[in-house]
Amino acid sequence: MIDEELMIQLEDNECLLADGYDSALIGISEGGNPVAVYDSDKCIKILVEEEKMSYEDAMEHFYYNTVGSYVGEKTPIFIIIYE
């Protein structure tokens, strides 16, 4: 479930969201141009589990169709979290 305060911040800053990746949404960037921030690994997991793609197909789809899409200055960013 998406945090209500995060959604308010995203709406207030007119951030664009990536369709189908709600559970991978992890925050909003700071600075002069705030944008939605997603966890790349969670996005790929969504494609594998919900869209029934193989891991390889999910990776290709995600990096080509999602990360590779630019829709203006409010385009979301995708990060890799190293723990």
DOTI-423157 format. One record per residue (C-alpha): residue number from 1; residue in one letter; y, z, x. Coordinates in nm, 3 decimals. Layout:
   n res   north      up    east
 NUM   A       Y       Z       X
...
***
This chain:
   n res   north      up    east
   1   M   0.000   0.000   0.000
   2   I   0.344  -0.088   0.129
   3   D   0.584   0.199   0.187
   4   E   0.860   0.204  -0.075
   5   E   1.135   0.284   0.179
   6   L   1.022  -0.009   0.396
   7   M   1.038  -0.243   0.097
   8   I   1.391  -0.124   0.017
   9   Q   1.498  -0.190   0.377
  10   L   1.337  -0.536   0.377
  11   E   1.506  -0.628   0.048
  12   D   1.845  -0.488   0.156
  13   N   1.827  -0.700   0.473
  14   E   1.702  -1.010   0.285
  15   C   1.393  -1.029   0.507
  16   L   1.136  -1.299   0.438
  17   L   0.776  -1.188   0.390
  18   A   0.455  -1.364   0.489
  19   D   0.245  -1.439   0.180
  20   G  -0.095  -1.274   0.170
  21   Y  -0.040  -1.030   0.455
  22   D   0.098  -0.727   0.270
  23   S  -0.150  -0.483   0.424
  24   A  -0.055  -0.605   0.775
  25   L   0.317  -0.533   0.724
  26   I   0.407  -0.251   0.962
  27   G   0.785  -0.233   0.974
  28   I   1.125  -0.390   1.017
  29   S   1.292  -0.480   1.345
  30   E   1.619  -0.322   1.449
  31   G   1.933  -0.488   1.570
  32   G   2.171  -0.751   1.442
  33   N   1.906  -0.956   1.260
  34   P   1.640  -0.729   1.107
  35   V   1.315  -0.907   1.016
  36   A   0.977  -0.803   0.877
  37   V   0.720  -0.704   1.140
  38   Y   0.346  -0.765   1.103
  39   D   0.040  -0.661   1.304
  40   S  -0.126  -0.985   1.421
  41   D  -0.475  -0.833   1.442
  42   K  -0.450  -0.708   1.083
  43   C  -0.338  -1.054   0.968
  44   I  -0.642  -1.216   1.127
  45   K  -0.867  -0.949   0.975
  46   I  -0.725  -1.034   0.630
  47   L  -0.814  -1.401   0.679
  48   V  -1.168  -1.311   0.786
  49   E  -1.235  -1.057   0.514
  50   E  -1.038  -1.186   0.216
  51   E  -1.034  -1.561   0.281
  52   K  -1.391  -1.564   0.420
  53   M  -1.292  -1.755   0.737
  54   S  -1.483  -1.729   1.060
  55   Y  -1.297  -1.536   1.330
  56   E  -1.228  -1.858   1.521
  57   D  -1.096  -2.038   1.212
  58   A  -0.884  -1.737   1.120
  59   M  -0.730  -1.728   1.469
  60   E  -0.651  -2.100   1.459
  61   H  -0.510  -2.082   1.108
  62   F  -0.300  -1.775   1.181
  63   Y  -0.146  -1.897   1.505
  64   Y  -0.085  -2.253   1.385
  65   N   0.018  -2.199   1.023
  66   T   0.171  -1.853   1.029
  67   V   0.302  -1.766   1.374
  68   G   0.392  -2.131   1.432
  69   S   0.604  -2.153   1.117
  70   Y   0.978  -2.104   1.148
  71   V   1.169  -2.076   0.821
  72   G   1.506  -1.962   0.947
  73   E   1.664  -1.661   1.107
  74   K   1.483  -1.421   0.876
  75   T   1.136  -1.548   0.975
  76   P   0.900  -1.251   1.017
  77   I   0.767  -1.159   1.360
  78   F   0.406  -1.084   1.449
  79   I   0.311  -0.842   1.722
  80   I  -0.001  -0.742   1.911
  81   I  -0.042  -0.366   1.937
  82   Y  -0.201  -0.240   2.256
  83   E  -0.345   0.109   2.222
***
